[in-house]
Amino acid sequence: MLDTLITGGTVVLGDDVRAADIGVKDGKIHMIAESIPSALAKNVLQADGAYVLPGMVDSHVHLSEPGRAEWEGFETGTKALAAGGTTTYVEMPLNALPATTNRDHLQLKLEAAKGKNYVDYAFYGGLTPSNLHEIEELADAGVLAFKCFLSTCGSDEPGDFQNVDDYTLFKGMELLASKGQLLCIHAENAEMTDGLTEEKIKAGALSAYNYVDSRPIVAEVEAVSRALHFARETGCRLHLVHISSAQAVDLIQAAKADGVDVTLESCPHYFALNADDLAEIGTLAKCQPPLRYANEQEALWDRLLHGEIDWLTSDHSPCTPDLKEGDLFSAWGGISGCQNNVDLMFDLAVKQRGLSLSSFAKLIATAPARRFGLTHKGEIALGKDADFVFVDPNQSYKLSTEDLYYKNPHSPYVGRTIDCRVTRTVLRGETVYTWAEGITSNARGEFQH
């Protein structure tokens, strides 16, 4: 007897998209067939003509707990992820206090997460100038990958995250290569962006376009190039996060063709918004790297549609409303967006630009699951976890503040009409969210390592 039968949907099965029924048993995909009798299942879920896709694997999320739970905690953040169709996420080692830079700090994170996650989760470890001697122990303690910053980050608060210098980057990559660990890098040249920022502020040049110009594409490209050189020398597995420019994509693809073990991600906000939107919306759309000019955005779209971007992440980086006050240089640089990864990009990429459903599923789920070794996640196939998102392409809605599950419900997408809707999210065979009812289960997310 099956626990659950999913019927009435169009299912995305790798490169095959077809009407099919899915049988779930013990949280796993047990059967896939053209038709499965409902009498074989204890529970029947009607997809009602929606597309059934693998639940999103969002490998770039900041939830800020412990230490800054007022920005976003596990409970509110994972409700938002569930409502957006994400079933697994990997949480960054910042902006929590203390940052996840050693085994003890990881244990604090694990304790804080218990019983609060509505979807499955994993954690990064951090690489900073102060923890080279703790990297190997942290790698053995259950983190899924490591993260470092080439741009300036952190604060003077004890335990906060810090960016690396070139010595730390090189030595850290040597250590991580010896452990077979993946290093994820925020790639912007710190001296360039810090100097240009200071120049703009001193001149009183504080507009949206001034902010974009203070973090130019060349700063991203130089940092990416440096990271790729170090990866060649050390053999470290490399992933470049939130890439915002076609030039950087081209550089990474060339390195990949040359044998470097490297992947890259980008984020919905770089495709949905550009510098003109930043000028209109203001600080809610501030991020790092910044939103790019319209012509540069179109070049990035070209790379996405030609399969040159490995996957999509939210880089959900929330904060309290007061931190978004002020001008574009002084306000917090992060976008709250994880609730709208799937529907926004389905609308923009699949409906408006003709990206195939198979390619979309790989971007949101299959590629990150494989890269991070989440072997039971990321695709609809026999034996995999029964993680699904239902997307109805025939619905349309205008996003409102009331729709958001975030601790601080603000987003640059509020007021935007999205021409599809996430109607159901299923985690290991159990519905955790429906559009009609909201969050429908308890916090049953499990730690993945």
C-alpha positions as CSV (number, residue, x, y, z in Angstrom):
1,M,0.0,0.0,0.0
2,L,1.3,3.4,-1.0
3,D,1.2,6.2,1.6
4,T,0.4,8.9,-1.0
5,L,-0.6,9.1,-4.7
6,I,0.0,12.2,-6.7
7,T,-2.2,12.3,-9.8
8,G,-3.5,14.8,-12.4
9,G,-0.2,16.7,-13.0
10,T,2.4,17.1,-15.7
11,V,5.6,15.6,-14.2
12,V,9.1,16.8,-14.9
13,L,11.2,13.6,-15.0
14,G,14.7,14.7,-16.0
15,D,14.6,15.3,-19.7
16,D,11.1,13.7,-20.0
17,V,8.0,15.8,-19.3
18,R,4.7,14.0,-19.3
19,A,1.4,13.3,-17.6
20,A,2.2,10.7,-14.9
21,D,1.2,9.5,-11.5
22,I,3.7,9.3,-8.6
23,G,3.4,6.8,-5.8
24,V,5.1,7.6,-2.5
25,K,6.0,5.2,0.3
26,D,8.0,5.9,3.4
27,G,8.9,9.3,2.2
28,K,10.5,8.0,-1.1
29,I,9.3,7.9,-4.7
30,H,8.2,4.3,-5.0
31,M,6.3,4.3,-8.3
32,I,6.0,6.4,-11.5
33,A,3.5,5.3,-14.0
34,E,1.0,6.6,-16.6
35,S,-1.8,5.7,-14.2
36,I,-1.8,4.3,-10.6
37,P,-5.1,3.2,-9.1
38,S,-6.2,5.4,-6.2
39,A,-7.1,2.2,-4.3
40,L,-3.4,1.5,-3.9
41,A,-2.9,4.6,-1.8
42,K,-3.9,5.8,1.7
43,N,-3.9,9.4,0.5
44,V,-4.5,11.0,-2.9
45,L,-3.1,14.5,-3.9
46,Q,-4.7,16.1,-6.9
47,A,-2.2,18.2,-8.9
48,D,-5.1,19.7,-10.8
49,G,-3.2,20.2,-14.0
50,A,-0.1,21.8,-12.4
51,Y,3.4,21.0,-13.3
52,V,5.0,18.7,-10.7
53,L,8.7,19.6,-10.3
54,P,11.4,18.5,-7.9
55,G,11.4,20.7,-4.8
56,M,13.9,23.5,-5.0
57,V,17.4,23.0,-3.5
58,D,18.4,26.5,-2.4
59,S,22.1,26.4,-1.7
60,H,22.5,30.1,-0.6
61,V,20.3,31.1,2.3
62,H,21.1,33.4,5.3
63,L,18.9,32.8,8.4
64,S,21.0,34.5,11.0
65,E,20.3,32.2,13.9
66,P,21.7,32.0,16.6
67,G,22.7,35.6,17.4
68,R,20.6,37.7,15.0
69,A,17.3,35.9,14.9
70,E,15.6,39.2,14.8
71,W,16.8,39.4,11.2
72,E,15.4,36.0,10.3
73,G,15.2,32.7,12.2
74,F,14.8,29.1,11.2
75,E,11.0,29.1,11.8
76,T,10.1,32.1,9.7
77,G,12.7,31.6,7.1
78,T,11.8,28.0,6.4
79,K,8.1,28.7,6.3
80,A,9.0,31.2,3.5
81,L,11.1,28.6,1.8
82,A,8.3,26.0,2.0
83,A,5.8,28.5,0.7
84,G,8.1,29.2,-2.3
85,G,8.6,25.6,-3.2
86,T,12.0,25.0,-1.6
87,T,12.3,21.6,0.1
88,T,16.1,21.7,1.0
89,Y,18.4,24.6,1.7
90,V,22.0,25.1,2.7
91,E,22.6,27.9,5.2
92,M,25.5,30.2,5.0
93,P,28.0,30.6,7.9
94,L,27.1,34.3,8.3
95,N,25.1,36.4,9.4
96,A,24.7,34.5,12.7
97,L,26.6,35.3,15.8
98,P,28.9,33.6,16.3
99,A,29.7,32.7,12.6
100,T,30.0,29.0,11.8
101,T,33.8,28.9,11.8
102,N,34.6,26.0,14.2
103,R,33.1,22.8,15.6
104,D,31.7,24.5,18.7
105,H,29.9,27.2,16.7
106,L,28.5,24.6,14.4
107,Q,27.1,22.8,17.4
108,L,25.4,26.0,18.5
109,K,23.8,26.2,15.1
110,L,22.6,22.6,15.2
111,E,21.1,23.1,18.6
112,A,19.3,26.3,17.5
113,A,17.9,24.6,14.4
114,K,16.3,21.7,16.3
115,G,12.5,21.5,15.8
116,K,12.3,24.8,13.9
117,N,12.8,23.8,10.3
118,Y,9.8,23.3,8.0
119,V,12.1,21.9,5.2
120,D,15.3,19.9,5.1
121,Y,18.6,21.7,5.8
122,A,22.4,21.7,5.8
123,F,25.1,24.1,6.9
124,Y,28.2,25.7,5.5
125,G,31.4,26.2,7.4
126,G,33.3,29.5,7.0
127,L,36.8,30.1,5.9
128,T,38.3,33.2,7.6
129,P,41.8,34.5,8.5
130,S,41.3,33.3,12.1
131,N,40.3,29.7,11.5
132,L,42.7,28.0,9.2
133,H,43.7,25.7,12.1
134,E,40.1,24.7,12.6
135,I,39.1,23.9,9.0
136,E,39.8,20.2,9.0
137,E,37.9,19.6,12.3
138,L,35.0,21.6,10.9
139,A,35.0,19.7,7.7
140,D,34.7,16.4,9.7
141,A,31.9,17.8,11.8
142,G,29.1,17.7,9.2
143,V,29.2,20.9,7.2
144,L,28.3,20.4,3.5
145,A,30.7,22.9,2.1
146,F,32.7,26.0,2.9
147,K,32.2,29.7,2.1
148,C,34.6,32.7,2.1
149,F,34.4,36.4,1.0
150,L,37.0,38.1,-1.2
151,S,35.1,41.4,-0.7
152,T,35.1,43.2,2.7
153,C,32.5,41.8,5.1
154,G,31.7,41.5,8.8
155,S,31.8,43.9,11.7
156,D,33.7,44.6,14.9
157,E,31.4,42.4,16.9
158,P,33.2,39.3,18.4
159,G,32.5,36.2,16.5
160,D,31.4,37.9,13.3
161,F,32.5,36.8,9.9
162,Q,35.6,38.2,8.2
163,N,36.8,38.2,4.6
164,V,40.0,36.4,3.6
165,D,43.3,37.7,2.4
166,D,45.1,35.9,-0.4
167,Y,47.3,33.9,1.9
168,T,44.2,32.6,3.8
169,L,42.5,31.8,0.5
170,F,45.4,29.9,-0.9
171,K,46.2,27.9,2.3
172,G,42.5,27.3,2.9
173,M,42.0,25.9,-0.6
174,E,45.0,23.6,-0.1
175,L,43.4,22.3,3.1
176,L,40.0,21.9,1.6
177,A,41.4,20.1,-1.5
178,S,43.0,17.6,0.8
179,K,39.6,16.9,2.3
180,G,37.7,16.9,-1.0
181,Q,35.6,19.8,0.2
182,L,33.9,22.4,-2.0
183,L,34.7,26.1,-1.4
184,C,32.1,28.7,-2.4
185,I,33.4,32.2,-2.9
186,H,31.8,35.7,-2.9
187,A,34.0,37.1,-5.6
188,E,34.5,40.9,-5.6
189,N,37.8,42.7,-5.4
190,A,37.9,44.3,-1.9
191,E,40.4,47.0,-2.6
192,M,38.6,48.2,-5.7
193,T,35.1,48.2,-4.2
194,D,36.2,49.7,-0.9
195,G,38.1,52.5,-2.7
196,L,35.3,53.3,-5.2
197,T,32.8,53.3,-2.3
198,E,34.8,55.8,-0.3
199,E,35.3,57.9,-3.4
200,K,31.5,58.1,-4.1
201,I,30.6,58.9,-0.5
202,K,33.2,61.7,-0.2
203,A,31.8,63.2,-3.4
204,G,28.2,62.9,-2.2
205,A,27.4,60.7,-5.2
206,L,24.8,58.5,-3.5
207,S,22.4,57.6,-6.3
208,A,21.5,54.1,-7.3
209,Y,23.7,54.4,-10.4
210,N,26.6,55.6,-8.2
211,Y,26.2,52.6,-6.0
212,V,26.2,50.2,-9.1
213,D,29.3,52.0,-10.4
214,S,31.1,51.5,-7.0
215,R,31.0,47.7,-7.5
216,P,31.8,47.4,-11.2
217,I,31.8,44.2,-13.2
218,V,35.6,44.4,-13.4
219,A,35.8,43.9,-9.6
220,E,33.8,40.7,-10.0
221,V,35.8,39.4,-13.0
222,E,39.2,40.1,-11.3
223,A,38.2,38.2,-8.1
224,V,36.8,35.3,-10.1
225,S,40.0,35.1,-12.1
226,R,42.1,35.0,-8.9
227,A,39.9,32.3,-7.4
228,L,40.2,30.2,-10.6
229,H,44.0,30.6,-10.6
230,F,44.2,29.4,-7.0
231,A,41.8,26.5,-7.8
232,R,44.1,25.4,-10.7
233,E,47.1,25.5,-8.3
234,T,45.6,23.7,-5.4
235,G,43.1,21.4,-7.0
236,C,40.3,22.7,-4.7
237,R,36.7,22.1,-5.9
238,L,35.3,25.6,-6.5
239,H,31.9,27.2,-6.7
240,L,31.3,30.9,-7.5
241,V,28.2,32.3,-5.8
242,H,25.7,35.0,-7.1
243,I,27.5,35.7,-10.3
244,S,26.1,38.9,-11.8
245,S,27.8,39.4,-15.1
246,A,28.2,37.6,-18.4
247,Q,31.9,38.3,-18.4
248,A,32.4,36.4,-15.2
249,V,30.2,33.5,-16.6
250,D,32.4,33.3,-19.7
251,L,35.6,33.3,-17.6
252,I,34.3,30.4,-15.4
253,Q,33.1,28.4,-18.5
254,A,36.5,28.8,-20.1
255,A,38.2,27.5,-16.9
256,K,35.7,24.6,-16.7
257,A,36.6,23.7,-20.3
258,D,40.3,23.8,-19.3
259,G,39.7,21.2,-16.5
260,V,39.1,23.3,-13.4
261,D,36.5,21.7,-11.1
262,V,34.2,24.8,-10.9
263,T,30.5,25.6,-11.0
264,L,28.6,28.9,-10.7
265,E,25.2,30.1,-9.6
266,S,23.2,33.3,-10.1
267,C,20.1,34.6,-8.4
268,P,16.5,35.6,-9.5
269,H,17.1,39.3,-8.6
270,Y,19.8,39.6,-11.3
271,F,17.2,38.5,-13.9
272,A,14.1,40.2,-12.5
273,L,15.6,43.6,-11.6
274,N,18.3,45.9,-13.0
275,A,19.9,49.2,-12.1
276,D,16.8,51.2,-13.2
277,D,14.7,49.1,-10.8
278,L,17.2,49.8,-8.0
279,A,16.7,53.5,-8.6
280,E,12.9,53.1,-8.4
281,I,12.7,50.7,-5.5
282,G,15.6,51.9,-3.4
283,T,17.4,50.0,-0.6
284,L,15.1,47.0,-0.6
285,A,16.8,46.1,-3.9
286,K,20.3,46.7,-2.7
287,C,22.6,43.7,-2.9
288,Q,26.2,42.8,-3.5
289,P,27.3,42.4,-6.3
290,P,24.8,45.0,-7.3
291,L,22.0,44.8,-9.8
292,R,23.5,45.6,-13.3
293,Y,22.5,47.9,-16.1
294,A,19.8,46.7,-18.5
295,N,22.2,45.7,-21.3
296,E,24.4,43.7,-18.9
297,Q,21.3,42.0,-17.5
298,E,20.3,40.9,-21.1
299,A,23.8,39.4,-21.6
300,L,23.4,37.4,-18.3
301,W,20.0,36.2,-19.6
302,D,21.7,35.0,-22.7
303,R,24.1,32.9,-20.7
304,L,21.3,31.4,-18.6
305,L,19.2,30.5,-21.6
306,H,22.2,28.8,-23.2
307,G,22.8,26.6,-20.2
308,E,26.0,28.4,-19.0
309,I,24.8,29.0,-15.5
310,D,24.7,25.9,-13.4
311,W,21.9,26.7,-11.0
312,L,19.9,29.4,-9.2
313,T,19.8,30.4,-5.6
314,S,18.0,33.1,-3.6
315,D,20.9,34.6,-1.6
316,H,18.1,35.3,0.8
317,S,19.8,37.9,3.0
318,P,17.2,39.5,5.3
319,C,17.4,42.1,8.0
320,T,15.3,44.3,10.3
321,P,13.5,47.3,8.6
322,D,15.8,49.9,10.3
323,L,18.8,48.4,8.6
324,K,17.3,49.2,5.2
325,E,16.9,52.9,6.1
326,G,19.3,55.6,4.8
327,D,21.0,55.9,1.4
328,L,22.1,53.1,-0.9
329,F,25.6,53.2,0.5
330,S,24.7,53.1,4.2
331,A,21.8,50.6,4.1
332,W,22.1,46.9,4.6
333,G,23.1,45.1,1.4
334,G,20.8,42.1,1.1
335,I,17.6,41.1,-0.6
336,S,14.8,39.1,1.0
337,G,13.7,36.8,-1.8
338,C,13.6,33.1,-1.0
339,Q,9.8,32.8,-1.1
340,N,9.8,33.8,-4.8
341,N,12.6,31.8,-6.3
342,V,10.4,29.3,-8.1
343,D,7.4,31.3,-9.2
344,L,9.3,34.4,-10.3
345,M,11.8,32.5,-12.4
346,F,9.2,30.1,-13.8
347,D,7.3,33.2,-15.0
348,L,10.4,35.0,-16.4
349,A,12.4,32.1,-17.8
350,V,9.9,29.4,-18.7
351,K,6.7,31.3,-19.7
352,Q,8.2,34.5,-21.0
353,R,11.5,33.3,-22.5
354,G,10.8,29.7,-23.4
355,L,13.3,27.9,-21.2
356,S,12.4,24.2,-21.1
357,L,10.9,22.6,-18.0
358,S,13.7,20.1,-17.9
359,S,16.3,22.9,-17.9
360,F,14.3,24.8,-15.2
361,A,14.2,21.7,-12.9
362,K,18.0,21.3,-13.3
363,L,18.5,25.0,-12.4
364,I,16.5,24.9,-9.2
365,A,17.1,21.4,-8.0
366,T,19.1,18.7,-9.9
367,A,22.4,20.6,-10.4
368,P,22.8,21.9,-6.8
369,A,21.8,18.5,-5.3
370,R,24.4,16.7,-7.3
371,R,27.2,19.2,-6.6
372,F,26.5,19.2,-2.9
373,G,26.2,15.4,-2.7
374,L,22.6,15.4,-1.7
375,T,22.0,12.1,-3.4
376,H,18.4,11.7,-2.4
377,K,17.4,15.1,-3.5
378,G,16.9,17.2,-6.6
379,E,15.0,15.0,-9.1
380,I,11.8,13.0,-9.5
381,A,13.1,9.5,-9.9
382,L,12.6,6.1,-8.2
383,G,14.2,5.9,-4.7
384,K,14.7,9.7,-4.4
385,D,13.1,11.7,-1.6
386,A,9.5,12.6,-2.4
387,D,10.1,16.3,-2.5
388,F,7.9,18.2,-4.9
389,V,6.7,21.7,-5.9
390,F,3.4,22.1,-7.8
391,V,3.4,25.1,-10.1
392,D,0.2,26.2,-11.8
393,P,1.1,28.2,-15.0
394,N,-2.5,29.4,-15.4
395,Q,-2.7,31.4,-12.2
396,S,-1.6,35.0,-11.7
397,Y,-1.3,37.1,-8.6
398,K,0.2,40.3,-7.3
399,L,2.6,39.8,-4.4
400,S,1.7,41.6,-1.2
401,T,3.3,42.1,2.1
402,E,0.6,39.8,3.7
403,D,1.8,36.9,1.5
404,L,5.3,36.9,3.0
405,Y,6.3,34.6,5.8
406,Y,9.6,36.4,6.6
407,K,10.3,37.6,10.1
408,N,10.5,41.1,8.6
409,P,8.0,41.0,5.6
410,H,9.7,43.2,3.1
411,S,10.9,42.3,-0.4
412,P,11.7,44.2,-3.7
413,Y,9.1,42.0,-5.4
414,V,6.1,43.3,-3.4
415,G,3.6,44.8,-5.8
416,R,4.8,42.7,-8.7
417,T,2.4,40.5,-10.7
418,I,3.7,37.0,-11.1
419,D,2.0,34.9,-13.8
420,C,2.1,31.5,-12.1
421,R,1.7,30.2,-8.6
422,V,3.2,27.6,-6.3
423,T,0.1,25.7,-5.2
424,R,1.7,22.9,-3.1
425,T,5.0,21.9,-1.6
426,V,5.6,18.3,-0.5
427,L,8.5,17.3,1.7
428,R,9.4,13.6,1.8
429,G,5.8,12.7,0.9
430,E,4.0,15.1,3.3
431,T,2.4,18.3,2.2
432,V,4.0,21.2,4.1
433,Y,2.4,24.1,2.2
434,T,-0.6,24.8,0.0
435,W,-1.7,28.1,-1.5
436,A,-5.2,27.6,-0.1
437,E,-4.2,26.6,3.5
438,G,-0.7,28.0,4.0
439,I,1.7,26.0,6.1
440,T,0.1,22.7,6.8
441,S,2.6,20.6,8.8
442,N,4.8,20.8,11.8
443,A,8.5,21.6,11.6
444,R,9.7,18.3,10.3
445,G,12.8,19.3,8.4
446,E,15.8,17.0,8.9
447,F,19.5,17.8,8.9
448,Q,21.4,16.7,5.8
449,H,25.1,15.9,6.0
